[in-house]
């Protein structure tokens, strides 16, 4: 009994101490806030005594600076936020954190799985919980890769057994075997043959096809995840253009190979900088490669629709994923460089659904421009816009009918369910018996008698 009382008194004292420290913390915080607000208020008051006008809010446009980092419009060089020594120190701490978490049995991949770009992304994460979530994602990727490798080995073993059985059957059979790989009238086409053929088509497009430019100067305005998404979309742009029957002569301009976007693109296309690979990568601005009077910058922020495709013009698409930063950067850049601007006629041919954004990915833009160049039909070209973004009349009507039916089912209450069934039937029969039959002849005579009187 005495021990329980002592423990209770100790708990009460701990709670009182915690409450007192909390109150002291809020008092100090309130005092600092009040002093800072008083100083700010006094400074603003002194300034208002001279001007009597509230100072306007300053907005900085990166393309409206008089002395930009490069006069030719190139992107500014990518500068890391921390020094190399500090980066190495943090990497060692993070590697120790991963090793300890792996030894504790958590869902963390092994150190051998981590690549350089993985650590670059880990360094940008703000907290330990965010790092642990990313480690869990990488652990799932590693498990899937291991399972895929295991299935591949099992499949190779089964294939080897099947080949040995076929060899034994062929040794026992002395007749001619017809089929693929044996006596056949068809020629086998390998994937390497198709790749060589597509690359040759791109080389031919460099000589005769119209130009199309992807402006890669927006890396400094994107987050790490947006840069990775932009790199994936740039890779898909190259693939979609290469697989088309009549591809563009695609140019990647304002490229800085030190940015996260370009490093991710090099992982997706390792041969992009080879001399024999048909991919145009330029560190220069597109204004140095093509005449300004032929350039048209495609930006969704302007008011001029692209009515008809012109084969003599060079169309520019800004390689930016703007899920966070929705500022009209492409419009500002086009105005600064004095270029013509246009936007796709989306509102003229499409009816957007409620709550759907009008943003398109880079590979969708390339597919739309390829089709409108080939057919000249905007309706067919805009079929590459995802259906989920558009208004579907049939689904909306069906959804409206279902909503009305649900409301009717909630409101509709049968009278027979309120009253007793026998009382309900008797009441209905009584009302019907009191209803008199209508006689037309008597009604007319009665009306005449009323008029005569």
N, C-alpha and C positions, 0 to 999 in steps of 0.2 A: 504493500500500500504506500509506504513511504517513498519507495523508488519511483512508483508511477507519478506521485505528486511532484517529485524533484524533476522528472523528465518533462512533465507538463509545464512547470515553471520555466524550465530551460527553453522549451519551444516558444513560450510566450515572449521571453526576452529576445530570442532570435528574431521573431516576427517584428517586435517593436524596433529593434536595431535596423532591420531591413527597411521598415517604413520610414524611419528617421533619415537614413541615407538617401532614400528615394526623394523625400521632401527637400533635403539639402541640394540634391542634384537639380531638381526643378527650380529651386530658388536661385541657384547660380546661373542656370540657363536663362531664366527670366531676366536676371539682372544684366547679363551680357547682351541679350536681345534688346532690352530697353535702352542701354547705353548706346548701342550701335544705331538703333532707330532714332535716338535723340540727336546723335551726331549727324546722321544723314538728313534728318529733318532740319537741323540748323543750317547745314550746308546748302540744302535746297532753298531754304528761306532766304539766306543771304544772296543766293543767285537770283531768286525771284524778286528781291528788292531792286536789283539793277535792271532786270529785263521785264518783270511782271508777266512773262510768258513762259509756259512750260516747255522745256527743251524737247524738240521732236525726236522720235525714235529713229535711230540710224539702222539702215539695212544695207548690207554689203553684198554686191553682186560680183561673183568671181571673175566675170568676163567684162566688167565695166571699169576695171582698174586701168589707169593710164599706162603704167609700166608693168606689163605682165611678165611672168618668168621667162617666156620666150616669145619673141616678136612674130615668129612664123606660126603661132597657134599650137605648138607642141605642148604635150602635157608636162607638168612639172615633175622633176625626178622624185621617186619614192624614197622618202627618208624614214628609217625606222625610228620608233618613239624612244627606244632605250639604246644604250651603248652596247658594244659587243661584249665587254667584260661583265656588265650587269646581266646581259642575256645569258651568258654561259653559266653564271652563278645561279640564275633562276632555273635554267634547264637541269642543273645537277640536283637542285632541291625537288623539282618535279619528278625527275627520274627516281629519286629516293622515295617519294610519295607513292609512285606507281608500284615500285618494288615491294614496299611494306604492305600496301593494299592487296597485292597479288599473293603475298605470303599469308595474309589473314584470310584468304579464301573468298574475297569479294569478286564481283563481276568486273574484273579489270584485265585487259589484254596483257600479254607478255611484252617485255621491253623490246624483243626482236621484231615485234609487229609494227612498232611505231616508226613512221617515216619522218622526214624533215618537215613536210607540210603539216603533219599531225601536231608536232611540237609548236610550229608557228601558230596554229589555231589555239592550242592550249594556253599559250602565253597571252592571248587576247581575252581569255575568259576572266570574269571579274571576281568569282568566288569559288570556294571549294565545292559547293554543291553543284555549280555549273560544270566544274571539271569532272566530278563523279558521274554526272549524267552523260557527258561526252565519252568518258571511259566505258560506261555501260554500252553506249552505241557502238564503240569500236570493238568491244568484246563480242557483241552479236555479229559484227562483220567478220571477226576472226573465226568464230564458231562456224559461220556459214561457209567460209573459205575452206576450213578444215573438212567439213562434211562434203563439200564439192570435190575436194581432192581425194577423199576416201572413196566416193562413188566413182570417180574417174579411174582410180586404181582397180577397183572391183570390175568395172566395165572392161578395162584393158585385159584383166586376167580372163574374163569370160570370152572376150574376142580372141585371145590367144588359143584357148581351148577349142573354140569353134573353127579356127583356121587349121589347127592340127587335125581335126576330124575331116575337114574338107580335103586336106592334102592326102590323108589316107584313102578317102573315097576316090580321088583322082588317080592315085597310083593303082588302085584296083580296077578302075574303069579305063578301058582303052579307046573309047569313042571320043569324038569331038564334042567339046562342051560349049554350048551357046549361052551367051549372057554378057553382062557388063564386066569388063576386065578380061574376057576371053574372046571368042570369035563373035564379033558384033559389027553391025553396020553403022552404029552411032559412035561419035567421038566424045570422050569425056572432057568436060570443061571444068577446069579447076578454079578455085577462088582467086588465086594469083593471076590467072588469065583475065578474069573480070576486072580486077583492080588495075591491071595494066591498060585494059581497054578504056576504063573510066578516066584514068590519068591522061591518056592520049586525047580523050575528048576535051578535057580541061585545057590541055596545051593548044588544041585547035581553037577553043573559045578565047584564049588570050590573044589570038591573032585577029579574029573576025567578030566576036560577040561584043555587045555593049558592056560598059563598065558599071560596076556596083561597088560601093565603098562602105566599109564598117569603121566608124570613128571610135577608136579605142582610147580616147583621152579623158574618160570619166572615172578612172580608177580611184582617184582621191576622194570622190564623193560617194563611194559605196562601202558598205561594211564587208567584213570577211565573208559572211555567208552570201551576200549579194554578188561579191566578186567571183565566188565559186560557181554560182548559178549563171553569171554572165559568161564564164569560160565554157560551161557546158552548152549554153545556147550558141556560142561562137563555133564550137565543134559541130553542133547539129546544123548550123548554117552551111558549113563546108560540106557536110555529108549530103544535105538536101540539094544543094546546088550541083554537086558532082553526079548525083543519081538522076537528075533531070535530063530530058531529051535534048534540050537546047539550053545549056547552063550559061550563067553570067561569067564575065571576067572579074572575079571577086578580089578585092584589095582590102587588106587590113592596114589602116594608116594610124599614125600617132601611137605607135607601139613602143612601150617601155617594158623590156624583158624582166625588170626587177620588181614589177608590181605583182601582187597575189593573183590577179586575174590571168596575166600572161604565164605565170609559173604553173597555174592549174591547166591552162591550155596546152602547155608543153608536155604535161603528163598525159593528157588525152591524145595529143598528136605528137609523138616523140620526133617524127621526121619532118616537122614543119619548117625547120631552118636548113634542110638539105638543099643542095643546088639542083638536084634532079627531081625534087618534089614540086608539083604544080600548085604552089600556094604563094601568093604575093603578100609579103610582110614588109612594111615600110616603117621606119622611124620618123620619116618626114610627114608633114601635113599634106592633106589632099590638095590644098591650094597650090602647092609647088609641083604637083604631078599633073594636074588637069587645069584647063583654062577656067577662070571664074564665071564667065558668061555661060558655060555649059553645066555648071553645078547647080543642083536642086537639093536642098536639105529637107528631108522628110521628118517633120516634127508634129506631134499631135496638138501643140499649143498654139499654132497659127490658125488663121481663119480662111485660108485659101485651099480649096479642095483640088486634088489632082484629078482632073476630069478625064484626060486622055494621056496614055503613055507615049513619051517621045523617045525614039530610039537614039537620038543624037545627044540627049542629056545624060549626065552622070549623077545618079541618085545616091545620096548619103543617108545612112541610118546610124544613129547614135547607139553605140554598144554599151548600154547602161541598164541595169535592173534597179528601178526606183520604187521599191516597196516601202522604203522609209523616207527617202528624200524625193519629194514630188515637185521640186522647184523646176521651172521651165529653163533648164540649163542649155538644152539644145537650141531653143529659140533665142536665148541671149547670145550664144556663140555664133549662130547664123547671122544675127543682126550685126554683131561686132565685125565679122568678116565681110559683111556686105553681100551676102548670098541670097539667092531666091529660095523661098520656102513653100512648102506644100504639105498637105496632110491627106491621108486616105479618106475617101468619101464613105465613111462608116455609117453616119447618121442618115445618109441618103438612101442606102440600100438595105440597112439592117434595122431591126426593131429590138432594142436592148431590153433585157429583163430587169425586173426590180431588184436593186441591190447588187447588180453585177458591174464590175469595173470594165472600162473600155480599153484597158491596157493589153497589148499583144506582145508575145515573146519575139526575139530576134529571128528565130527560125520560121515562125509564122509569117513575119514580114517578108522574108526572102521567098517563101512559097507563094505568097500573094503576088509579089512583083514578078515572079517567074511566069505565073499563069496569066496575069494581065498583059504581060509582054507577048505571050504566045497567042492568046485568044482575043484580047481586047475587050473581054466581057467581064465587067466588075462583079456581076452576080456569081459567076462561076469562080472567079478568083477569091471572092470573100467567103466561099464555102469552107476555107481553111480556118475560119474563126470558130472556136469551140461552141458547140450547140448549147452548152450549159449557160453561156452568157446571153443568149438570145431569148426573146419572148416566144413561148410555144402556146399558140391559141388553143389547141386541142387539150393540152394538159391543164391549161388554166380553166377552161370550161368544165372539164371533168372535176377539177379540184373545187370549183365553185358549186357544182351540183352536189358533191359530197358534203361540203360544208352546210349547204341548205338542208340536206337530208338529215345531217346530224342535229341541226337546230330544230328541225321539225320533230324529230324523234324525242328530243328533250322536252319540247313544249306541248306536243300533242298528247293529251290525256283523254282516254275514252270515258264517256259518261257511264257506261256499263261497269267500269271498274270502280267508280265512286259509289253508285247506287247498287242495291241488290238486283240481281238479274231478273227475278220474278216481278219486283216492283217496277223495274224499268220497262218490261214488256207490257204490263198492265197500264202503265201511264201512257205508253205510245198508242195502245188500242183505244183508250178512252178519248184521247185527243183526235184520233181518226174518226171515231163514231160521232163526235160533236161537229165535225166538218159537214156543212150542208152542201147539197148538190146545186150546181149552178144551172138555172133555167133561162134560156135566152128569150123565149116568147113572153114569159111573165115579166122579165126585166124590162123589155121594150114597152109593154103595156103600162107598166107602172110609171115609166118615164113620161109617156104620153099623157097619162092622167094628171101627173104633176104639172105638165106644161099647160093643159086645158084649164085647170083650176087657176 
